[in-house]
Structures are given as structure tokens and as C-alpha cells.
């Protein structure tokens, strides 16, 4: 009988020890959680609803069973829902607690804002909700929730957004229905004055968005009349800047083909020659958004800046020379004027002309002519250039000289080559260069 009792006690003791052994990791974690959550430094969060908590451990993915018993706890992340707000806004934020030997080292808001007796989440909330500008926005918006994204408290609603930086105040907002009080703010007063130059007033905008970084601010206006574009007023520039920004600057300029062909005809080429010898290879364009209001009508005055690139067939060895002779027609098209302007024709933005003369290429020199001028020249380095009179020139570097050879007559000139030297180009060259850079960069991302 005694032996049976001893065996029974032994078995239950063994079971208890095994249960404690297997439950130890859970009990250890529970003990740490209770100890930390009841620490005085976390007392203010007793008013909050705990959504979840997660341990930060040194080895989050144990490889052996023993790791569960030897792991070190580096901290605990608490996710809270705070309803302290006077405006019934639900604050959702994470408190990070750093531990050392199960003792609290630091308590911070999302690991970015260290909390203490003098700096609490409650004091941060009260500071924001006592800001007169913030009160005005909250009362006249549909924001219901707030979460922390360093360095901003982000207030969100069905339509409206407000971002608040504890150091510099309101840094961003987007409102669908701006209030009368908002219209009287200094930023909005400047905005209204600037957009009036375009014929717009405050009621023309469906929503506003405000962005502030340090001392630089921007106020953006959105309207269905602008489709995917928006207007922006900011204190960058001298003294203030107003511009329209396209959400998408992609545009296919093929609808302008008849006007481009008309330009080529006026340059001196016949319709038959264009059809036989000029093959359209590529188009590219960007759209520079712009609008103004005339009466009750919003006019789209956006500019389309682009080019049409043709391969000029010569039925000679030039057609096989790294892609052949390519001619580009650069243009700027104003949508409200329905006509292309600032037309330039050439081989590149570094070689184009206004009102250039073009004529059919009837003959091309033999490659031997080039070899006589520069015996050891690498033909793959030969480029193309066009003159104002429409003469096609073959260009290349040879023995520190820059050569230009007339593709039809073989006449040539040379001058000492000095790297870094640049010619003076037409005033709109930067516009077309910027357009080509944007088009090429956009194609690389596809």
C-alpha cells in the first residue's frame, strides 16, 4: 500500500514537473508581461484598450527546444486604442518598451518619442487638441481616427486627412469641404490671391491639400475641371510660385501627325518624297499642365512638348550606319490654340533649327572618300549633323580633330577638338532636352 502511494506521488510529481517544464516558457513570458504592464511608467495606459502585445526577443525563431528556455527578452510592443480625445477621436498607437534583465530601460512612442513623467502620450494629445489651427481643422473635417507615423500624428476620415508634427504643428492636410475659417488663414489668403491671376476663386476647388516642410509650404487645389491635374501655390521661388502639376504627364502626340507633315512640306520636301523616304520610327512627348478660367469655362491651356523621329532613307551605306540617318521634328503644342509652335528640326537637341530648309538627297559619297580623309577612322563612331540649309554632314573625331564631311559632295572641314566646349543653342533647347530626359526615363521604367 505504501509502495503504491509512493508510486502515485512520484507519478503526479513527475507530471507536475513535466507540466511546469513545458509551461515554463509561457509562464515566464506571462510573468514578464504582468511585471512590465503594471510598472509605474505604463500607468497612464490603464485608461486605454490593449489591442495586442508582442515580445521582442533576441532569437525570434528558435532552432531547438532549448532556445525557448534560454531566449532573452529585449522588449515588449504594446498596441493601444486611446479614447482620451475631447473630440472623440480614436488614437491608435504602439508603445515600445525596451528591457534589460526584465527591467524597463526606456518607454517610447513607436520607438521614436521617449516618454517620461513630464512627457506622456496624454500631454501630446492635449497639446495637439489645444492648437487653435488644429481645433479649426478637426471641427470642420470628418477625421475620426489617428495613428502615429514618425514624425507625424496622422488623422484620417472618410475623405479628409490631417498630419501634425509635434515640433512644427500642422504640416499637411487634405480637405474635401474647406470651412469658412480655413479660408481666412494666412496660407489660404495667399493661395486665393495667386489663383485669382488664373481666373479662379476658392469655390472652384473640390478639395485642398497643405504640405509644410520646415519653412517651405505648399497649398494645392484639386478640381474635377482639372481631371488628374492640380494647382499648387508655394513659398519656394521668388517671391511665390504658382504652377499646375500633372499627376500623369504621359501623352501620345500621334494626333499631331498631320501638322508635323505640313511642317515637313513647308520645309521643302514633297509629299511623295516624304512618303517614300521618311519612315516614322518614334514619337515622344510630355504634357505640361496649365489651365485658366474665362467666364464660367475652364480652359485647358496645357502644353504638349515632344518630337517625331523619322529615318531618312538614302539607299546607300548610310542606312546601315548604326540605325541610319535620323531626323527629329521638335514641337510645342498649346491645347487652347490648337496649333504647334516653336518647331525645330534637326538630328538632336544640340543640332536643330527653326525654319530649316530641307531638300531630297540625290546621291551619297562613297565610304572610300571618308577613308581618304581619315584612313583609320572607326566608322561606327561616325555621327550625323544637319545644317540650316539642309546639308547632311558626317561628323567624327580623328587624331584630336573634329571633322565634318558633306554626305553628298565630300567637302570637309576640320577644327581642333577641345573637350567641354559648347555652342550657343536656341533658348528653348532646355525645354526639349528636359522632355527627352523624361520620356527616356519613363520608358526605362516600363
PyMOL commands that set and color helices and strands:
alter all, ss='L'
color gray80, all
select helices_A, chain A and resi 2-37+40-47+67-70+121-129+132-139+180-183+186-198+202-204+224-226+253-267+271-277+317-320+367-373+379-381+429-445
alter helices_A, ss='H'
color red, helices_A
select strands_A, chain A and resi 49-57+73-82+90-100+103-109+113-114+145-149+152-156+161-165+169-175+207-213+216-222+229-234+241-246+278-288+291-294+297-300+303-312+325-334+339-348+351-353+383-386+392-398+401-406+412-416
alter strands_A, ss='S'
color yellow, strands_A
deselect
rebuild
show_as cartoon
